[in-house]
């Protein structure tokens, strides 16, 4: 009986973790997309390039985790 409870708790916690992970993935995709649009529409400066590059690297890192 205890084994079933441990298994249920493991599955519940795993689902919570995956839900939060996918939320982070979607938010980073939207942030990188917003950064790309801002790069195209805004003035060209070094800070904008750095932030866009950071968003792209974060997106690639999250894609490797999937």
ABEGO torsion letter per residue (X at the ends): XAAAAAAAAAAAAAAAAAAAAAAAAAAAAAAAAAAAAAAAABBBBAAAAAAAAAAAAAAAAAAAAX
